[in-house]
Amino acid sequence: LSALATQAVRTGLLADTAQRWLVLAGTTTGKSTLASLLFLHACHSGRRAVLLRHGRRERQQMRGALQAIVSRDEAKATITSLRLFLRRVRADRRSLRDIDLLLIDDLEVWLHPRRARLLARLWRALRVHAPSLSVVAIGDDRRAKAAMSRVAEPLQAQVLYGPAAAAITRRSVCPGSAAML
């Protein structure tokens, strides 16, 4: 396991099913691998999970890897983009109640000011239609300030600071308050 995955296991991220988490780590520390691990763990545990990924190629690769485990249609429905997921929620708001875990990979992409409205729309839908849904958002630590204000605070998420790519330092889990580095 990567240092980030080991840290996530030690802090109880895999076992914690009722919390909301924000995971921030450096580049090339295994953030997408952790998202995939959490997704597979949820599926194996019988929980219904949705993994939001930004790149089409990355989504297709993950779906291809899952074909031995789930059907093609199920993989397409559970590994999707934020934009497509919001369309599905807009069409049927009760669909959020059918999910046990929402994983957001590549969070830094959605923190960009041009895309921030989509993320805000997701938080509103969660607040109204699925206030107890478990959410894990994973992003690059270079956008930590934006992630704290736009993700950790609205979701009241616990924050896991993972290792940095250049210099690995130990950082502890801190509550979703505005504690900054």
N, C-alpha and C positions, 0 to 999 in steps of 0.2 A: 504493500500500500504506500501511497505517497504520504509525505509528512502532513499534508492537509487532511487526507482521509483518516489517518491515524489520530490526528487532533480531533476530528469530528466524532470519531468513535469514542474517544476518551471523555469528551464533554457531554456525551449522551444524545447527540443529534440523531443517531439512528433509532434510539429507543424512545425518544421524546415525540410522542404522537399528537400531543395537544398544544404544542407551542408554535410560535412563529419565529423564524430565524432569518438573520441576514448574515451571510458568510462573505467576508472580504479577504482576498489573498492576492499575492503578486502574480505577475505574468508567468506562465508555464509552471504553475504549482499544482496543477491537477484539478482545477475547478470544474471543468466539464466532465472529467472522470468521476468526480464526487457526485455531480448531478445525476449521472448515469447510474452510479452505485445506489444512490438514494431511490431512484426510480425503480430499479430492479428489486431492491429490498422491499419496497412498498408492494410491488406486484406479487412477489413471492409470499408476502405476508397476507395476501388476500385483500389488500387495500386498493382502492381505485385511485390511480394517480394520473396527473397530466403534467407533461414536461413541455415547457415553453422554451423553444430555442430560436435564435435569430436566423441563422443561415440555412438556406434551402438544402445545400449539400450536406450539412451537418445533420439536419433532420432526416434526410434520406439514408444516410449512413447508419444512424441509430435505428431507424425502422428496419433496414436490411439486417442488422444484427439481431433484431428481436423476432424475425420471422419464424425461428424455430420454437419460440415461446408463445407468441400470440399471433392471431390472424393479421393479414395485411390491413384490413379495414380497421381493426382495433388499434393497430400500431399507428395508423394515419390519424385516428381520432384522439389518441393519447399523446402523441408527439407532434406538436403543432406550433405555429407562430402566435405571438400575442394578438396580432390583428385578426387572424382567423378565429382564435379562441373568443375574442370579444364579439365577433359577429355571431358565433354560436350562442353566447350568453344573451345577446340582445334578442335573438330569435326565441329563446326559451330560457328565461331567467331561473327556472327551477333546475336547470341542468347543473348549476353550481352545487346543488344539494346532493347530487349523485357522485361527487368527488370527495375523496378523503384527504388527498394531499395535492397541493399545487406547487410545482417546482419551476423556478424561473432561472434559467441559465443565461449567461451573457447580459447580466443586468446593466452593465455600463452602457450598452447600446440604447437601452430604454431610458437612461438618465439624461440623454442628450436633450437639450431644450425643444428641438423640433418634434421629438417623440414623447415628451413628458406627458402630453395630454392622454395618450393611450394608457400610460401607467396610472394616471389619476383616475381615468374611467374604470380601470380594473379595481382600484381600491374602493371606489364608490359602490361598485357592484358587490364586492365582498362585504362591505360594511352593511349593506341593506339586505342582501339575499343569502349570505353565508358568513355570518360574523364569527363562527367558531371553526372555520376551515383552516387546517394546518397549511402554512405557507413557508417555503424555504426559497429565499432569493440569494443567488450566488453571483458575485461580481468582482471586478478588479479593484484592488485597494487604492488605486490612484484616484478614484472617484468617491473616496470615503465620505467626504463632507456632504456631497450631493446625496449619496446613499443614506446617510444618517437622517437627513432632513426629509427626503422624499419616500423613504421606505421604512426605516426602523421606527421613526416617530409615528407615522400614520398607522402602522401595523402593530405598534407596541412590541416589536420583535427583539429577541435576544440577539446579541451581536457576537459572532465568532471571528476574531481576527486571525487569519491564517498566516503562514510564513510568507515572507517577501521573497521575490525571485533572486535578487542580488545578495542581500544579506539576510539570512534567516534569523529572526529574533523571536523570542517567546513573548507572546501577548496573551493575556487571559481573556476569558469570556466575561463580558460586561453586560449589564442589562441594557435594554433598548433606549436608555436615556441618551441625551446628547453628549455623552462622553467621547471626547475626541482624542486623537493621538497627540 
